[in-house]
Amino acid sequence: MARRTTANAPQLKFYQKLILNRYLLAQFGVSDLRELSANMKRPSLEEIDGEGVTGFYKQLTAQFGGKCMISEEALARYDLNIVSHMRKINDKRTEPMVLKYFQYLSLLFVEYYLDEYFNDRQGLIDRLNAYIANFNAQFPNDSYKPYETKDLNKIAIWNATGSGKTLIMHVNYYQYMHYSGGKLPDDATYILLTPKEGLSLQHIEDYADSGITARIYDKATSRWTQSANEISVLENTKLGDKDQDTVVSVKRFGSRNVVFVDEGHRGSSSGKDGKWQKYRDELCGVHPVKRT
């Protein structure tokens, strides 16, 4: 995440200062999500044709093709990936996922980001920093320091309550597997952190409905007994500096994990003087996959 550089009174509201969000919108030649999504709300666009192409893709390319910085070929590939991942989830669901426009855009942004991150990381940094330089010139009271490589291994998806964030996260799991090549190092784990036990149990059920293997983390069980690509689920309140009866040492997991966080705002600064966020950062401090 880009970091603020000045203590002067800010000029912009919080949502206007989300650099990565602004940058992604700029790739379509717009500065506001409402402009990008204005013509994407028709139910007919939720349909997928016989070739596996969404109406959303057709609308985006028809409306923004002339000014979009992302090639039509890349957008087509992202669209097919999203449909493929969604169909994996729907294979076992009694209520299939049908993407709404805001869910599709969330997944499309993640597709673009992961593609850039794994396949042109330095180019992504260069383009983000060029955008930041322009942003800082326009809004000096809200300026940010340039991105570094270590700033790129965390992204946040911000959607309203009831907007289907859980299923979006299931697709995110397959998106990550696709771009990373589907393998983690021996000392890495897929982890889901939640704010409370009830949510952890609910996620286990939701993962099962989507055909994704997940279980509540048990420190008495060896990680070597986990099935491939299994997700360990636990509450951030159970992480600590060392093992105790109901506490798991964050050091057990190392720092090369892929971490999904549900309701991340609950663990950003609250509890144990902000240690929950510190533990989250430790879990994914070193990126687990380097593509060659």
N, C-alpha and C positions, 0 to 999 in steps of 0.2 A: 504494500500500500504506500502511495506517495505520502510524504510527511510535510506538515505545515512548516513554514520558515519564518513567519512574522507574528508578532504579538499585537499588531495594530488592530483596530476595530474592523471586523470582517464586513465585506460588502454584500455577500451572498448568503442565502439561506442554506441549511445543511444539504438538502437534496440537490441544490445547484452546484455543490462542491464535490460531488462524487466523480472524481477524475476518470476512472475507468468507464463508468456509465456514459459520461460525456463523450469520451473517446469512441466508444462503440457506436453511439448514435451518429457521431460525425462520419463514421465509415459509410453510412447511408445518405450522407449529405443533409442531415437534419440536426437540430439542437434540442429537440423536445420529443419525448416518447409519444405524446398525443399526436404529433405530426406523423410519426412513423406508423402508428397504429390506427389512424383515423378511418382508413378504408379496409381494415382487416377484421372488423367485428361481425361481418355477415356470416350466419351459420353455414351457408353453402361452402365457405372457404375451409371449413373443418373436414370436408370430404377428401378422400384419397382416391386418386384415379387408378385405373388398372395397371399402370406402370409404377405405382407406389409413390406418386408425386402429390404433394398437398396443394390445396388451393391457396394456402398462405404463400408458398413459394411463387406461384404464378402471379399473385397480386404484387408481391415485393418486386419481382423482376420487371413487371409491366410498369409499375409506378416509379421505381427508383433506379432502374437499370442504367439510365443515362448518367446518373451522378454518384452511383454506389462505388466505393473504393474496393469492395470485395467482388471478385470476378463472378460472372454468372455460373461458370463451371464449379467454383468453390461453393456457391450457394446451393447449387443442385446436389452436390455431394453431401453437404450438411443436411439438406432436406431428406435425402435418402437415409442417412445415418439415423436421424431422429425417428423416422418411420420404422426403421429396422429395430431400434432399441425399444420403441413403444410396443411393437408387436411381440417382442420377447416377454415383456411384462404382461401383456394381455393374454398370452398363451394359456395361463392358468387362472386368470381372474374371472370371477362370475359377473362382475361389472367392468367391462373393458374401459380403459382410459380413452377418452376422446379429447384431443387437445383443443383448448381455447386459445384465442390469439395471444393473450398475455403469457400463457404457458409456453407456447411455441416460440415467442420472442426470447424468453428466458433461456430456453434450450438452444436456440440459434446463437445467442451471444456466447454461451458456454462452448458450443462447437467451434466457433471462430477463435475463442481465446485458447482452447486446448490445442487446436491445430497450430496456431502461432507459437504457443509455448513449447511444444514438443518438436516442431519442425523448423522454426525460425526465431529462436529465442532472442538472439541479439538484435535481429530486425525489429522484434516487438518492443524491446527496450528502447531502441533508437526512435521508433515512431511515437511511443508514449512520451519520451522526453522532449521530442520536437513539439508535441501537443502541449506539454506542461510549460515549455518556454513561451509559447503563444498565450496560454492561459495566464501565466504570471504577468505578462506584459499588459493584459487587459484588466486583471484584477490583482494589483500588487498587495492589497491588504489580505488576500486569501491565497497567497503564493505557496507553492510546494517545492520541496527539494526533488531533484531528479530521481527516477527509479534506479534501483540496483537489482542485480539478479535475485538476491534473497527476498526482495519485495514481491516477487511474482508468484510465489507458491501458495498464496491464499486468495480466494475469491469468495464473495458473498452474493447470494441471491436474495433480493428483498421483494417479497410478495405479501399481499394482504392476507389476514386470517381467513381461512376457508377457501383459499384459491388453489388448493391442491399441491401444496409444497412437498408433501410426503412423496407423491408419485413423481414429481419433478426430480426429487433427490434419487429415486430409483433409476430414472433415466440417466441422471448424472453419473451414477455408478457404472453403467454400461458405456457412457461416453468416455469416462476416464480409462476404463479397461481397453477400449478401442484405440485410443491415442497412445497409451503407454505400452501397447503390445501385449497386454493381458497378464503380465507377470510382475510380481514384486520380489525384491531380494529376500533371502531366507530370514532376515531379522526384521522384516516389515510386516505390518498387519493393516487390514481395513478396519477402521474403528468408527463407530457412531457414538457420539456423546449426547446425552439428553440431560435436562435439568431435574428429572425426578423419575422414580422407579416405575410409576404407572405408565409414563410415556415410553419407557424402555420396553415394557411388556407389549404395549400397543404396536410399537415398531416391529417387534418380532413377528407378530401376527400379520402385519402389513407386508413385510418382506416375504413371508411364506405365500401370501396371496399372489405376489408378483414372481414367485419362483426363484427368489434369491435366498441363498443360505445365510442364516444369521442366528446367533445365540447370545444369551447373556454371558458376559465375561466371567469366568471362574478362575481365580488365580491358583486354585489347587489343580487345575487341569493344564497339562503341557500344551504349549502353542503348536507343538509338532503333531498333535492329534487333530488339529483343525483341517477341515477339507479345503481344497484350493479355492481361493477368493472368498472365503467365508468372512462375514462381518462380525466383529466383536462389539457388543452393545453394553454400555455402562453409563452411569450418571457421572457428570463432572464433579459432583459432591463427594464421590468416592475416590478421587485422585488425591494423592498426597506425596510428600517427600520420601516417606518410607512406609513399608507395609505395617498395617495394624489390623485388628479384627475385621473391621468393615471398610478399611482403606487399602487401596492398591497403590504401590509406589509407581510413580510415572516412569521411573527408570527401567521398570520391567519391559517396557515397550520399545525402548530406544527412541531414535529421532528421525526415522525414515518411513513413517507411516502415512497412509492416506486417511485423513480424518474428516468425517462428515459431522456437522454440528446442527442439532435441532434447537431452534429458538436460541440462537447464539447470543442474543442481546442479554439473556439472563445470566450468562457467565462472563460477560465482557469486563465488568469491574466489580460485581457484587461478590460477597462471600470471601472470607479469609483474606481480606485486604487485596483483592484482585488476583489472588493466586490461581484461580481457575483459568483465567486467560493465559497466565504464565505457563501452566501445565499444558494447555492446548498448544501453545507455541512450541514447547519442548517436544511434543509428540510428532510434530511435522517440521522440525527445524532444519532437517536435511532432506531434500527431495528424494523419494525412494527410487525413482526410475530415471536413468539417463539413456536416451536412445542414441545408437551409433549407426 
